[in-house]
Amino acid sequence: MKILETNRLTLRHFLPDDLDALFALYSDPQVRHYFPEGTLTYAETKEELEWFLNGHPRHPELGLWATIYKENNQFIGRCGLLPWTIDGQFEVEVAYMLAKEYWGQGLGVEAAQGVLAYGFDTLGLTRLICLIDRDNAASINVAQKIGMTFEKEGRDEQGPFLLYSRHKLTHP
Ligand SMILES: CC(C)(COP(=O)(O)OP(=O)(O)OC[C@H]1O[C@@H](n2cnc3c(N)ncnc32)[C@H](O)[C@@H]1OP(=O)(O)O)[C@@H](O)C(=O)NCCC(=O)NCCS
């Protein structure tokens, strides 16, 4: 099922057939560089895919979605909205990850912008965040380009992170 579309991308629910393409993404050390758990095995990728096939199990309107490059109909990443509890507060993160062959063409910002607009306009969320490793310059750039600003540093069992946030702009 399609979630959203941007100029060059379609984001849709995952399908069981996406496993090999998702594994290609998750087994790439460069793509997974800033993820504390590192690359994933085929079995771990399968487990995550099953977890997200129909949206997030506890918040089905959220989740990670297959990101398809319209021009060639290829799976090029996974982006979406993820729920967290941080400092006792419910938060929704704009998450983005693309295959490295597609980096540097503005697709990260395009995907993140589409996800942000979906969160605010379709789901009616009023605040979105990004959780980013302090050395992940590309991700910080993407967050800033979709209007997020640095709010605070945090730490969880996986290590430290920067929290960027943006509230929905409301018109008087
Ligand atoms: C983060 C990611 C999605 C960015 O994708 P992308 O398509 O290359 O991003 P864009 O082309 O839209 O670039 C966004 C901005 O970041 C800049 N940028 C991209 N890569 C960069 C890098 N390695 N270092 C510094 N800036 C970088 C771009 O120059 C651009 O800014 P500009 O328009 O002023 O030039 C991609 O690098 C990725 O998938 N990384 C691995 C997964 C990951 O770390 N996800 C984020 C977890 S918090």
PDBQT file of the ligand as one rigid body, heavy atoms in Angstrom, charges set to zero:
ROOT
HETATM    1  C1  LIG A 201      21.527  10.664   5.488  1.00  0.00    +0.000 C 
HETATM    2  C2  LIG A 201      21.268  10.300   4.024  1.00  0.00    +0.000 C 
HETATM    3  C3  LIG A 201      19.840   9.748   3.880  1.00  0.00    +0.000 C 
HETATM    4  C4  LIG A 201      21.427  11.561   3.170  1.00  0.00    +0.000 C 
HETATM    5  O1  LIG A 201      21.060  11.213   1.854  1.00  0.00    +0.000 OA
HETATM    6  P1  LIG A 201      21.449  12.083   0.568  1.00  0.00    +0.000 P 
HETATM    7  O2  LIG A 201      20.470  11.726  -0.487  1.00  0.00    +0.000 OA
HETATM    8  O3  LIG A 201      22.878  11.941   0.241  1.00  0.00    +0.000 OA
HETATM    9  O4  LIG A 201      21.172  13.557   1.098  1.00  0.00    +0.000 OA
HETATM   10  P2  LIG A 201      20.970  14.830   0.185  1.00  0.00    +0.000 P 
HETATM   11  O5  LIG A 201      21.570  14.610  -1.163  1.00  0.00    +0.000 OA
HETATM   12  O6  LIG A 201      19.530  15.191   0.244  1.00  0.00    +0.000 OA
HETATM   13  O7  LIG A 201      21.874  15.897   0.942  1.00  0.00    +0.000 OA
HETATM   14  C5  LIG A 201      21.420  16.635   2.028  1.00  0.00    +0.000 C 
HETATM   15  C6  LIG A 201      22.476  17.635   2.408  1.00  0.00    +0.000 C 
HETATM   16  O8  LIG A 201      23.496  16.992   3.161  1.00  0.00    +0.000 OA
HETATM   17  C7  LIG A 201      24.758  17.199   2.542  1.00  0.00    +0.000 C 
HETATM   18  N1  LIG A 201      25.536  15.989   2.671  1.00  0.00    +0.000 N 
HETATM   19  C8  LIG A 201      25.293  14.800   2.085  1.00  0.00    +0.000 A 
HETATM   20  N2  LIG A 201      26.228  13.907   2.449  1.00  0.00    +0.000 NA
HETATM   21  C9  LIG A 201      27.068  14.561   3.292  1.00  0.00    +0.000 A 
HETATM   22  C10 LIG A 201      28.214  14.184   4.003  1.00  0.00    +0.000 A 
HETATM   23  N3  LIG A 201      28.687  12.932   3.960  1.00  0.00    +0.000 N 
HETATM   24  N4  LIG A 201      28.816  15.092   4.776  1.00  0.00    +0.000 NA
HETATM   25  C11 LIG A 201      28.349  16.362   4.857  1.00  0.00    +0.000 A 
HETATM   26  N5  LIG A 201      27.254  16.780   4.210  1.00  0.00    +0.000 NA
HETATM   27  C12 LIG A 201      26.625  15.885   3.423  1.00  0.00    +0.000 A 
HETATM   28  C13 LIG A 201      24.450  17.496   1.109  1.00  0.00    +0.000 C 
HETATM   29  O9  LIG A 201      25.513  18.238   0.522  1.00  0.00    +0.000 OA
HETATM   30  C14 LIG A 201      23.172  18.261   1.207  1.00  0.00    +0.000 C 
HETATM   31  O10 LIG A 201      23.400  19.608   1.516  1.00  0.00    +0.000 OA
HETATM   32  P3  LIG A 201      23.490  20.712   0.330  1.00  0.00    +0.000 P 
HETATM   33  O11 LIG A 201      22.177  20.624  -0.385  1.00  0.00    +0.000 OA
HETATM   34  O12 LIG A 201      23.710  21.968   1.082  1.00  0.00    +0.000 OA
HETATM   35  O13 LIG A 201      24.621  20.305  -0.524  1.00  0.00    +0.000 OA
HETATM   36  C15 LIG A 201      22.285   9.239   3.535  1.00  0.00    +0.000 C 
HETATM   37  O14 LIG A 201      23.598   9.749   3.735  1.00  0.00    +0.000 OA
HETATM   38  C16 LIG A 201      22.162   7.906   4.232  1.00  0.00    +0.000 C 
HETATM   39  O15 LIG A 201      21.319   7.084   3.907  1.00  0.00    +0.000 OA
HETATM   40  N6  LIG A 201      23.066   7.644   5.210  1.00  0.00    +0.000 N 
HETATM   41  C17 LIG A 201      23.100   6.364   5.901  1.00  0.00    +0.000 C 
HETATM   42  C18 LIG A 201      21.949   6.172   6.845  1.00  0.00    +0.000 C 
HETATM   43  C19 LIG A 201      21.894   7.231   7.924  1.00  0.00    +0.000 C 
HETATM   44  O16 LIG A 201      22.919   7.556   8.527  1.00  0.00    +0.000 OA
HETATM   45  N7  LIG A 201      20.674   7.745   8.162  1.00  0.00    +0.000 N 
HETATM   46  C20 LIG A 201      20.441   8.752   9.151  1.00  0.00    +0.000 C 
HETATM   47  C21 LIG A 201      20.381   8.171  10.492  1.00  0.00    +0.000 C 
HETATM   48  S1  LIG A 201      20.066   9.423  11.736  1.00  0.00    +0.000 SA
ENDROOT
TORSDOF 0
